[in-house]
Amino acid sequence: MPAFQPTGDQFRAFRDDAYDGPIAQVNLLKFRVKAEYPEGAPEYGKDEPGEVAYQRYADAFGVAATEAGASCLLIGEVERYFIGNGDWDAVMVMHFPNRRAFIATLNHPTYQDMHRHRDAGLLCQELLTTRVKRAEGLT
């Protein structure tokens, strides 16, 4: 079922997993029709799609992730379902050299400020973490 944040148990299981190799995260994203910033935020009251707010987050997250040794492999708009069905707007795939790099991104000094754009633009998501077995062009 789509969610907005990991549960405490999910985060601890991710953090404490003994696997120390590269991981990829597959994000299935559903945007708000209209971004919802809290009153007092510079963007409050602007009539903009949730996708615009989320893109601010994705851009800033990408910078922090790059500093931690990660990269964005793909961000794309869902065109159609070829197999199955659902209601996702976009897919983002991130590659991290290890779990510590992802956690370092979450602890980046600008994360709390960038996170507000995620909150404003994202309705829900699913995030799958994979152990990378093969990835062309990645070290």
C-alpha positions in Angstrom: 0.0 0.0 0.0 1.4 3.4 -0.9 2.9 5.4 2.0 4.6 8.7 2.6 7.5 7.8 5.0 9.1 4.5 6.1 8.0 3.1 9.5 10.5 3.0 12.2 10.9 -0.7 11.8 11.4 -0.3 8.1 14.2 2.3 8.6 15.9 0.2 11.3 15.8 -2.9 9.1 17.4 -1.0 6.2 20.0 0.7 8.4 21.0 -2.5 10.2 21.1 -4.9 7.2 24.6 -6.5 7.0 24.8 -6.2 3.2 27.4 -3.5 2.5 27.4 -3.4 -1.3 25.8 -1.1 -3.8 22.0 -0.5 -3.7 19.5 1.0 -6.0 16.3 2.5 -4.9 13.2 2.4 -7.1 10.8 5.2 -6.2 7.2 5.1 -7.5 5.8 8.6 -7.1 2.3 10.1 -7.0 2.2 13.9 -6.9 -0.4 16.2 -5.4 -2.6 17.9 -7.9 -1.6 21.2 -6.3 1.5 21.7 -4.1 0.6 22.2 -0.4 3.1 24.4 1.4 2.4 25.4 5.0 1.4 28.9 5.7 4.5 31.1 6.1 6.5 29.2 3.5 7.8 31.4 0.6 5.8 29.2 -1.8 2.6 29.2 0.2 -0.4 30.1 -1.9 1.3 29.7 -5.2 -0.8 27.9 -7.7 1.6 25.2 -8.9 1.4 21.5 -9.4 2.8 19.1 -6.9 5.3 17.8 -9.5 6.9 21.3 -9.6 7.5 21.3 -5.8 8.8 17.7 -5.9 11.2 18.6 -8.6 12.8 21.2 -6.3 13.3 18.4 -3.8 14.7 16.0 -6.4 17.2 18.6 -7.6 18.4 19.3 -4.1 18.4 15.6 -3.1 20.5 14.9 -6.2 23.1 17.4 -5.1 23.3 15.9 -1.6 23.3 12.4 -2.9 26.1 13.2 -5.3 28.2 14.5 -2.4 27.7 11.1 -0.7 28.8 9.2 -3.9 25.4 8.4 -5.3 23.7 9.2 -8.6 20.3 9.5 -10.1 20.0 6.8 -12.8 16.5 7.7 -14.0 13.7 10.0 -13.4 10.8 9.7 -15.8 7.1 10.3 -16.3 4.9 7.2 -16.3 3.7 6.7 -19.9 1.4 3.7 -19.4 1.2 0.3 -17.8 2.3 -2.4 -20.1 1.9 -5.1 -17.5 -0.4 -4.6 -14.5 -2.0 -1.4 -13.5 -1.7 1.4 -11.0 -1.8 5.1 -10.6 1.8 6.4 -10.4 2.9 9.6 -12.0 6.7 9.1 -12.1 9.6 6.7 -11.4 13.0 7.7 -10.0 15.9 5.3 -9.6 18.8 6.2 -7.4 22.1 4.3 -7.1 24.1 4.4 -3.8 27.5 2.8 -3.3 26.2 1.5 0.1 23.6 2.1 2.8 25.8 4.6 4.5 25.7 6.8 1.5 21.9 7.0 1.5 21.9 7.7 5.2 24.5 10.4 4.7 22.2 12.0 2.2 19.4 12.0 4.8 21.8 13.7 7.2 23.0 16.3 4.7 22.8 19.8 6.2 20.3 21.0 3.6 18.0 17.9 3.9 15.4 19.4 6.2 15.0 22.5 4.0 14.8 20.4 0.8 12.4 17.9 2.4 9.7 20.6 2.7 9.4 20.5 -1.1 8.9 16.7 -1.0 6.2 17.2 1.6 4.5 19.9 -0.4 4.5 18.0 -3.7 4.3 14.3 -3.0 1.0 12.6 -2.2 2.5 9.1 -1.7 5.1 6.8 -2.9 6.5 3.3 -2.8 10.2 2.8 -2.5 11.9 -0.5 -3.2 15.5 -1.0 -2.2 17.5 -3.5 -4.2 20.9 -5.1 -3.8 22.6 -4.3 -7.1 23.8 -7.4 -8.8 24.6 -5.9 -12.2 24.5 -2.3 -13.4 26.0 -1.3 -16.7 28.3 1.7 -16.5 28.4 1.9 -12.7 31.3 1.3 -10.5 
